[in-house]
Amino acid sequence: MTSLRLRPHPTAAPLSRVAEVVEWFGAMQAQDLASGMWSLGVRLPGSTHADVHDALERREALRTWPMRGTIHLVPARDARWLLELTGVRALAGAVRRREFLGLSEAEADRAADVLGEALTGGGRLTRTECVATLVEAGIDGAGQRGYHLLWYAAQRGVTCIAANVGAEQTFALLDEWAPGQHQPDRDEALATLALRYFRSHGPTTRQDFAGWTGLTATDAKRGIAAAGDDLTTVQVDGTEAVLHTPLLDAPRAPADDALALPGFDEYLLGFKDRTLMLDPEHKQAIIPGGNGVFQATVVVAGRVVGTWKRSLGKTRVSIAVRPLVDLTPGVRGQVETALGRYADFLGLPLAVTWTAAT
């Protein structure tokens, strides 16, 4: 919880900007934008949704598909080397997807060129406008073809996802939206990624690191070695794990806090083995049907104890809480306080309802 910056860190300065949060992690799951915004907000106490949006508009971070074919928030200047380091396997694996969609690599490359030309000079197009641009150029963007072509252009480093305009996702040229891209050599890139992952998730395993990044086991091991003394190998219940070295002798923080976390937070998505956070019997409640859609979680003392769903109105945010274990009145009060922080983030009054524990 300390590494995830969900509790005060004993050796690192408090985080005060979106850029600092995203750089600490290296990449943060942001397939669902609302979840990604709150993942930032929960780590920046006192911030609002407008504050986070403005930071993204200032390009403190951007969204793209750096690894596993999934959208993440990444430091703006690091987007290209992340795509080149971890995105190559996703590009290689896209051949079968294109065959299914009836697309050739030549068509995908042409689509990337069309989008690049349309966005040159500071252009910014919504997702709908991007697909319309492709159609005007004679490229079929119907159904999932359009999404795949947008993904492909970003995966190749031509475009990136810019900050929303209203509720609309927008795209821009990566080199124009985030000029001055950092270009480390391969060993430096692997070391940087390993350091950022383990300092934000550790102690955890090399296998978790490989799974999170999509790197091969060989590259994962190489990255840990390249990080040198910044990382330390420890034993956790008989399993070899890697930890950010400054945390070795850090005091243990009290474990009685309550948090309301978004469904796609790194708290759960950053790990393959989630038994430290989640009772296996509650997995179905968090990932119904195992379809990869994670419910928002209520977390007390580092463990998932419930889920929550929001309903946004013009004058308030209504939240329904579903406990997974029995909660005392005192703990329920802590949970409502945590949900109140989310309502403050949105700038709306809060209404909470509770269902029976399941």
Residue, then its C-alpha position, 0 to 999 in steps of 0.5 A: m500500500t505504501s509502494l502504491r502511494l495509497r499510504p504516506h511513503p516513509t522515504a519519498a516526498p509526497l506527490s503533488r502533481v499528476a506528472e509525479v504520480v504517473e512517473w512514480f508508476g511509469a504507467m497506470q492503467a487507464q482503459d476506462l478514463a473515469s477510473g484513471m482520473w480517480s486513480l490519480g485523484v485518490r493519490l493527490p489529496g484535495s485535488t479535483h477532477a478539473d485539476v487532473h483534467d487541466a494537468l492532462e491538458r498541460r501534458e503532464a501525462l498522456r494516454t496511449w497503448p504502451m503494453r498488453g494492447t491496453i491504454h495506460l497513462v504514461p509520462a509524456r516524454d517517455a511515451r515513445w520509448l515505452l511503445e518501442l520497448t513494450g509495444v513491439r510484441a503487441l504489434a507482432g500479435a496484431v497480425r491475426r487480429r487484422e486477418f479477422l477484421g479483413l485488414s492488411e498491414a498495408e491498409a493499417d500503415r496507410a491509415a496511420d499515414v492518413l491520420g498523421e497528415a490530418l493531425t499535422g500542424g497541431g491538429r486534434l480530432t475526436r475519435t469520431e472525426c478520426v474514423a470519418t477522416l479514414v473513411e474519406a480517404g477510402i479506408d473502411g473504418a466500420g465496427q472494430r476496424g476503426y478502433h484497430l486502426l486508431w490503436y495501430a497508429a498510436q502503437r506505431g508512435v504516430t498518434c497519442i490520446a490527448a486530453n478529452v474535449g468535453a466527453e469526447q476522446t481526442f487524438a493528436l500527433l505524438d511528436e507534436w503533443a509531447p515533443g522532446q521525447h526521451q530516448p534511452d538505450r535499451d538497458e536504460a529503458l529496461a532499468t527505468l521500467a523495472l525500477r518504476y514498477f517495483r517501487s510502485h508495486g513491490p515487493t512482488t515477483r519478476q513474473d508479475f513484472a513480466g506480466w504487467t509489462g508484456l516483456t519476455a522473462t529474459d528482458a524482465k530479468r535483464g531490467i531488474a539486473a540493470a536497475g542495480d542497487d535500487l532494487t533488492t531481492v527478498q523472500v516473502d513467504g518463501t517466494e522470491a520477490v523484488l523490493h525498492t531498496p529504500l523500503l527495506d528498513a522503513p517502519r510499517a504504517p498503521a493498517d486501519d485505513a479505508l479507501a474507495l478505489p476505482g475498478f481499474d486501479e493498479y492496486l489490483l491490476g498491477f499483479k497476477d497473484r492478488t491473494l494479498m488484497l483479495d479473498p479468492e472467494h470474492k474474485q467473482a464479485i470483483i471481476p464478474g464472469g472473468n471478463g476483464v472488467f473490474q468493479a470499483t473496490v472498497v478497501v479496508a486495511g489493505r484488503v478488498v471488503g466491498t464494491w461500489k457503483r456510482s450514478l452521476g446526476k446533475t446535483r449529486v453523485s449516488i453511490a451504492v455500496r455492496p459489502l463482501v464481509d460484515l462491516t462494523p458501524g465504525v468501519r462503515g463510517q470510514v468507508e463513507t468518509a472515503l466515498g466523500r473524498y470521491a464526491d469532493f473530487l467530482g465537486l458533487p454532494l454524496a448520497v450513499t446506499w448500502t446493500a446487505a453483505t454477500 
